[in-house]
Amino acid sequence: MISSQTAIAIVVFTIEVTTTVIGQLLLKRAMDVSRTTGFSHPPTLRRFFGGVLSLTVSFFLTIGLLEHFDLSFFYPVQGSTVVIITIAATIFLREKLSPQLIIGSLLISAGIIVVSLS
């Protein structure tokens, strides 16, 4: 059975990673759209400020998590966001995965596993 503190930590880590990924995707989309419609276009501004808000939430959750967890535990979880952003960008932004990007993501994932096991 999972303790209540462990359950809370899992939820907070999930929210932190999710807000990071969403923030990155929103900012990337806002920057892509701003090239054609201009930055003052309302949907672009909403994406931009949504991304900033999401990354701000992520930042404060990161500060809170750093207060309660060792870096050796926290950073492998944080490192997984790179891989998740890559996958999300492929799905939601239709970015292409090159062989180098796939190999790099696999190496990052392997590194996360090795670090978390030590």
PyMOL commands that place a pseudoatom at each C-alpha (Angstrom):
pseudoatom trace, name=CA, resn=MET, resi=1, chain=A, elem=C, hetatm=0, pos=[0.000, 0.000, 0.000]
pseudoatom trace, name=CA, resn=ILE, resi=2, chain=A, elem=C, hetatm=0, pos=[1.260, 3.498, -0.847]
pseudoatom trace, name=CA, resn=SER, resi=3, chain=A, elem=C, hetatm=0, pos=[1.560, 5.948, 2.036]
pseudoatom trace, name=CA, resn=SER, resi=4, chain=A, elem=C, hetatm=0, pos=[-0.313, 9.242, 1.805]
pseudoatom trace, name=CA, resn=GLN, resi=5, chain=A, elem=C, hetatm=0, pos=[2.976, 11.188, 1.578]
pseudoatom trace, name=CA, resn=THR, resi=6, chain=A, elem=C, hetatm=0, pos=[4.133, 9.012, -1.315]
pseudoatom trace, name=CA, resn=ALA, resi=7, chain=A, elem=C, hetatm=0, pos=[0.792, 9.447, -3.080]
pseudoatom trace, name=CA, resn=ILE, resi=8, chain=A, elem=C, hetatm=0, pos=[0.978, 13.228, -2.650]
pseudoatom trace, name=CA, resn=ALA, resi=9, chain=A, elem=C, hetatm=0, pos=[4.561, 13.261, -3.955]
pseudoatom trace, name=CA, resn=ILE, resi=10, chain=A, elem=C, hetatm=0, pos=[3.542, 11.266, -7.043]
pseudoatom trace, name=CA, resn=VAL, resi=11, chain=A, elem=C, hetatm=0, pos=[0.681, 13.689, -7.738]
pseudoatom trace, name=CA, resn=VAL, resi=12, chain=A, elem=C, hetatm=0, pos=[2.898, 16.766, -7.289]
pseudoatom trace, name=CA, resn=PHE, resi=13, chain=A, elem=C, hetatm=0, pos=[5.658, 15.288, -9.488]
pseudoatom trace, name=CA, resn=THR, resi=14, chain=A, elem=C, hetatm=0, pos=[3.063, 14.469, -12.151]
pseudoatom trace, name=CA, resn=ILE, resi=15, chain=A, elem=C, hetatm=0, pos=[1.641, 17.994, -12.055]
pseudoatom trace, name=CA, resn=GLU, resi=16, chain=A, elem=C, hetatm=0, pos=[5.147, 19.495, -12.185]
pseudoatom trace, name=CA, resn=VAL, resi=17, chain=A, elem=C, hetatm=0, pos=[6.164, 17.455, -15.235]
pseudoatom trace, name=CA, resn=THR, resi=18, chain=A, elem=C, hetatm=0, pos=[2.800, 18.057, -16.929]
pseudoatom trace, name=CA, resn=THR, resi=19, chain=A, elem=C, hetatm=0, pos=[2.926, 21.830, -16.439]
pseudoatom trace, name=CA, resn=THR, resi=20, chain=A, elem=C, hetatm=0, pos=[6.485, 21.892, -17.790]
pseudoatom trace, name=CA, resn=VAL, resi=21, chain=A, elem=C, hetatm=0, pos=[5.494, 19.959, -20.915]
pseudoatom trace, name=CA, resn=ILE, resi=22, chain=A, elem=C, hetatm=0, pos=[2.334, 22.012, -21.502]
pseudoatom trace, name=CA, resn=GLY, resi=23, chain=A, elem=C, hetatm=0, pos=[4.224, 25.273, -20.998]
pseudoatom trace, name=CA, resn=GLN, resi=24, chain=A, elem=C, hetatm=0, pos=[6.916, 24.302, -23.499]
pseudoatom trace, name=CA, resn=LEU, resi=25, chain=A, elem=C, hetatm=0, pos=[4.360, 23.198, -26.084]
pseudoatom trace, name=CA, resn=LEU, resi=26, chain=A, elem=C, hetatm=0, pos=[2.261, 26.352, -25.703]
pseudoatom trace, name=CA, resn=LEU, resi=27, chain=A, elem=C, hetatm=0, pos=[5.296, 28.627, -26.048]
pseudoatom trace, name=CA, resn=LYS, resi=28, chain=A, elem=C, hetatm=0, pos=[6.566, 26.731, -29.087]
pseudoatom trace, name=CA, resn=ARG, resi=29, chain=A, elem=C, hetatm=0, pos=[3.143, 26.900, -30.737]
pseudoatom trace, name=CA, resn=ALA, resi=30, chain=A, elem=C, hetatm=0, pos=[2.824, 30.617, -29.956]
pseudoatom trace, name=CA, resn=MET, resi=31, chain=A, elem=C, hetatm=0, pos=[6.220, 31.310, -31.509]
pseudoatom trace, name=CA, resn=ASP, resi=32, chain=A, elem=C, hetatm=0, pos=[5.384, 29.270, -34.626]
pseudoatom trace, name=CA, resn=VAL, resi=33, chain=A, elem=C, hetatm=0, pos=[2.031, 31.021, -35.141]
pseudoatom trace, name=CA, resn=SER, resi=34, chain=A, elem=C, hetatm=0, pos=[3.494, 34.476, -34.441]
pseudoatom trace, name=CA, resn=ARG, resi=35, chain=A, elem=C, hetatm=0, pos=[5.594, 34.216, -37.608]
pseudoatom trace, name=CA, resn=THR, resi=36, chain=A, elem=C, hetatm=0, pos=[2.474, 34.272, -39.790]
pseudoatom trace, name=CA, resn=THR, resi=37, chain=A, elem=C, hetatm=0, pos=[-0.165, 36.133, -37.760]
pseudoatom trace, name=CA, resn=GLY, resi=38, chain=A, elem=C, hetatm=0, pos=[1.990, 38.434, -35.677]
pseudoatom trace, name=CA, resn=PHE, resi=39, chain=A, elem=C, hetatm=0, pos=[2.569, 38.306, -31.973]
pseudoatom trace, name=CA, resn=SER, resi=40, chain=A, elem=C, hetatm=0, pos=[-0.361, 40.584, -31.075]
pseudoatom trace, name=CA, resn=HIS, resi=41, chain=A, elem=C, hetatm=0, pos=[-2.919, 38.131, -32.500]
pseudoatom trace, name=CA, resn=PRO, resi=42, chain=A, elem=C, hetatm=0, pos=[-5.202, 37.140, -29.553]
pseudoatom trace, name=CA, resn=PRO, resi=43, chain=A, elem=C, hetatm=0, pos=[-4.839, 33.329, -29.911]
pseudoatom trace, name=CA, resn=THR, resi=44, chain=A, elem=C, hetatm=0, pos=[-1.057, 33.743, -30.049]
pseudoatom trace, name=CA, resn=LEU, resi=45, chain=A, elem=C, hetatm=0, pos=[-1.091, 35.911, -26.933]
pseudoatom trace, name=CA, resn=ARG, resi=46, chain=A, elem=C, hetatm=0, pos=[-3.281, 33.362, -25.123]
pseudoatom trace, name=CA, resn=ARG, resi=47, chain=A, elem=C, hetatm=0, pos=[-0.856, 30.572, -25.999]
pseudoatom trace, name=CA, resn=PHE, resi=48, chain=A, elem=C, hetatm=0, pos=[2.105, 32.681, -24.968]
pseudoatom trace, name=CA, resn=PHE, resi=49, chain=A, elem=C, hetatm=0, pos=[0.683, 33.724, -21.599]
pseudoatom trace, name=CA, resn=GLY, resi=50, chain=A, elem=C, hetatm=0, pos=[-0.707, 30.223, -21.043]
pseudoatom trace, name=CA, resn=GLY, resi=51, chain=A, elem=C, hetatm=0, pos=[2.799, 28.861, -21.568]
pseudoatom trace, name=CA, resn=VAL, resi=52, chain=A, elem=C, hetatm=0, pos=[4.304, 31.433, -19.213]
pseudoatom trace, name=CA, resn=LEU, resi=53, chain=A, elem=C, hetatm=0, pos=[1.660, 30.668, -16.582]
pseudoatom trace, name=CA, resn=SER, resi=54, chain=A, elem=C, hetatm=0, pos=[2.186, 26.927, -16.931]
pseudoatom trace, name=CA, resn=LEU, resi=55, chain=A, elem=C, hetatm=0, pos=[5.969, 27.245, -16.621]
pseudoatom trace, name=CA, resn=THR, resi=56, chain=A, elem=C, hetatm=0, pos=[5.529, 29.575, -13.619]
pseudoatom trace, name=CA, resn=VAL, resi=57, chain=A, elem=C, hetatm=0, pos=[3.421, 26.940, -11.864]
pseudoatom trace, name=CA, resn=SER, resi=58, chain=A, elem=C, hetatm=0, pos=[6.058, 24.353, -12.771]
pseudoatom trace, name=CA, resn=PHE, resi=59, chain=A, elem=C, hetatm=0, pos=[8.803, 26.578, -11.350]
pseudoatom trace, name=CA, resn=PHE, resi=60, chain=A, elem=C, hetatm=0, pos=[7.103, 26.965, -7.973]
pseudoatom trace, name=CA, resn=LEU, resi=61, chain=A, elem=C, hetatm=0, pos=[6.307, 23.259, -7.803]
pseudoatom trace, name=CA, resn=THR, resi=62, chain=A, elem=C, hetatm=0, pos=[9.981, 22.565, -8.565]
pseudoatom trace, name=CA, resn=ILE, resi=63, chain=A, elem=C, hetatm=0, pos=[11.038, 24.824, -5.690]
pseudoatom trace, name=CA, resn=GLY, resi=64, chain=A, elem=C, hetatm=0, pos=[8.648, 23.008, -3.366]
pseudoatom trace, name=CA, resn=LEU, resi=65, chain=A, elem=C, hetatm=0, pos=[9.832, 19.595, -4.492]
pseudoatom trace, name=CA, resn=LEU, resi=66, chain=A, elem=C, hetatm=0, pos=[13.491, 20.568, -4.086]
pseudoatom trace, name=CA, resn=GLU, resi=67, chain=A, elem=C, hetatm=0, pos=[12.677, 21.505, -0.521]
pseudoatom trace, name=CA, resn=HIS, resi=68, chain=A, elem=C, hetatm=0, pos=[11.475, 17.972, 0.262]
pseudoatom trace, name=CA, resn=PHE, resi=69, chain=A, elem=C, hetatm=0, pos=[13.504, 15.634, -1.957]
pseudoatom trace, name=CA, resn=ASP, resi=70, chain=A, elem=C, hetatm=0, pos=[17.193, 14.964, -2.583]
pseudoatom trace, name=CA, resn=LEU, resi=71, chain=A, elem=C, hetatm=0, pos=[18.524, 16.084, -5.948]
pseudoatom trace, name=CA, resn=SER, resi=72, chain=A, elem=C, hetatm=0, pos=[19.550, 12.491, -6.657]
pseudoatom trace, name=CA, resn=PHE, resi=73, chain=A, elem=C, hetatm=0, pos=[15.858, 11.554, -6.545]
pseudoatom trace, name=CA, resn=PHE, resi=74, chain=A, elem=C, hetatm=0, pos=[14.367, 14.716, -8.053]
pseudoatom trace, name=CA, resn=TYR, resi=75, chain=A, elem=C, hetatm=0, pos=[16.562, 15.235, -11.127]
pseudoatom trace, name=CA, resn=PRO, resi=76, chain=A, elem=C, hetatm=0, pos=[15.979, 11.837, -12.764]
pseudoatom trace, name=CA, resn=VAL, resi=77, chain=A, elem=C, hetatm=0, pos=[12.260, 12.615, -12.655]
pseudoatom trace, name=CA, resn=GLN, resi=78, chain=A, elem=C, hetatm=0, pos=[12.943, 16.127, -13.952]
pseudoatom trace, name=CA, resn=GLY, resi=79, chain=A, elem=C, hetatm=0, pos=[15.135, 14.715, -16.720]
pseudoatom trace, name=CA, resn=SER, resi=80, chain=A, elem=C, hetatm=0, pos=[12.242, 12.672, -18.038]
pseudoatom trace, name=CA, resn=THR, resi=81, chain=A, elem=C, hetatm=0, pos=[10.529, 15.877, -19.175]
pseudoatom trace, name=CA, resn=VAL, resi=82, chain=A, elem=C, hetatm=0, pos=[12.956, 16.109, -22.116]
pseudoatom trace, name=CA, resn=VAL, resi=83, chain=A, elem=C, hetatm=0, pos=[11.754, 12.792, -23.461]
pseudoatom trace, name=CA, resn=ILE, resi=84, chain=A, elem=C, hetatm=0, pos=[8.096, 13.570, -22.728]
pseudoatom trace, name=CA, resn=ILE, resi=85, chain=A, elem=C, hetatm=0, pos=[8.365, 16.959, -24.493]
pseudoatom trace, name=CA, resn=THR, resi=86, chain=A, elem=C, hetatm=0, pos=[9.918, 15.234, -27.512]
pseudoatom trace, name=CA, resn=ILE, resi=87, chain=A, elem=C, hetatm=0, pos=[7.067, 12.733, -27.693]
pseudoatom trace, name=CA, resn=ALA, resi=88, chain=A, elem=C, hetatm=0, pos=[4.415, 15.424, -27.098]
pseudoatom trace, name=CA, resn=ALA, resi=89, chain=A, elem=C, hetatm=0, pos=[5.918, 17.687, -29.785]
pseudoatom trace, name=CA, resn=THR, resi=90, chain=A, elem=C, hetatm=0, pos=[5.745, 14.801, -32.233]
pseudoatom trace, name=CA, resn=ILE, resi=91, chain=A, elem=C, hetatm=0, pos=[2.100, 14.137, -31.379]
pseudoatom trace, name=CA, resn=PHE, resi=92, chain=A, elem=C, hetatm=0, pos=[0.690, 17.636, -30.875]
pseudoatom trace, name=CA, resn=LEU, resi=93, chain=A, elem=C, hetatm=0, pos=[2.966, 19.852, -32.981]
pseudoatom trace, name=CA, resn=ARG, resi=94, chain=A, elem=C, hetatm=0, pos=[3.606, 17.248, -35.700]
pseudoatom trace, name=CA, resn=GLU, resi=95, chain=A, elem=C, hetatm=0, pos=[7.356, 17.658, -35.448]
pseudoatom trace, name=CA, resn=LYS, resi=96, chain=A, elem=C, hetatm=0, pos=[9.468, 15.030, -37.171]
pseudoatom trace, name=CA, resn=LEU, resi=97, chain=A, elem=C, hetatm=0, pos=[11.572, 12.563, -35.218]
pseudoatom trace, name=CA, resn=SER, resi=98, chain=A, elem=C, hetatm=0, pos=[15.015, 12.117, -36.724]
pseudoatom trace, name=CA, resn=PRO, resi=99, chain=A, elem=C, hetatm=0, pos=[17.101, 9.023, -35.994]
pseudoatom trace, name=CA, resn=GLN, resi=100, chain=A, elem=C, hetatm=0, pos=[19.478, 11.187, -33.936]
pseudoatom trace, name=CA, resn=LEU, resi=101, chain=A, elem=C, hetatm=0, pos=[16.589, 12.490, -31.841]
pseudoatom trace, name=CA, resn=ILE, resi=102, chain=A, elem=C, hetatm=0, pos=[15.305, 8.975, -31.209]
pseudoatom trace, name=CA, resn=ILE, resi=103, chain=A, elem=C, hetatm=0, pos=[18.779, 7.750, -30.217]
pseudoatom trace, name=CA, resn=GLY, resi=104, chain=A, elem=C, hetatm=0, pos=[19.302, 10.790, -27.991]
pseudoatom trace, name=CA, resn=SER, resi=105, chain=A, elem=C, hetatm=0, pos=[15.953, 10.259, -26.267]
pseudoatom trace, name=CA, resn=LEU, resi=106, chain=A, elem=C, hetatm=0, pos=[16.778, 6.594, -25.696]
pseudoatom trace, name=CA, resn=LEU, resi=107, chain=A, elem=C, hetatm=0, pos=[20.161, 7.552, -24.212]
pseudoatom trace, name=CA, resn=ILE, resi=108, chain=A, elem=C, hetatm=0, pos=[18.516, 10.107, -21.925]
pseudoatom trace, name=CA, resn=SER, resi=109, chain=A, elem=C, hetatm=0, pos=[15.994, 7.486, -20.819]
pseudoatom trace, name=CA, resn=ALA, resi=110, chain=A, elem=C, hetatm=0, pos=[18.765, 4.974, -20.162]
pseudoatom trace, name=CA, resn=GLY, resi=111, chain=A, elem=C, hetatm=0, pos=[20.679, 7.599, -18.167]
pseudoatom trace, name=CA, resn=ILE, resi=112, chain=A, elem=C, hetatm=0, pos=[17.585, 8.366, -16.086]
pseudoatom trace, name=CA, resn=ILE, resi=113, chain=A, elem=C, hetatm=0, pos=[17.172, 4.673, -15.294]
pseudoatom trace, name=CA, resn=VAL, resi=114, chain=A, elem=C, hetatm=0, pos=[20.855, 4.237, -14.371]
pseudoatom trace, name=CA, resn=VAL, resi=115, chain=A, elem=C, hetatm=0, pos=[20.872, 7.324, -12.133]
pseudoatom trace, name=CA, resn=SER, resi=116, chain=A, elem=C, hetatm=0, pos=[17.621, 6.402, -10.421]
pseudoatom trace, name=CA, resn=LEU, resi=117, chain=A, elem=C, hetatm=0, pos=[18.881, 2.898, -9.663]
pseudoatom trace, name=CA, resn=SER, resi=118, chain=A, elem=C, hetatm=0, pos=[22.040, 4.150, -7.970]
for i in range(1, 118): cmd.bond("trace and resi %d" % i, "trace and resi %d" % (i + 1))
show_as sticks, trace
zoom trace
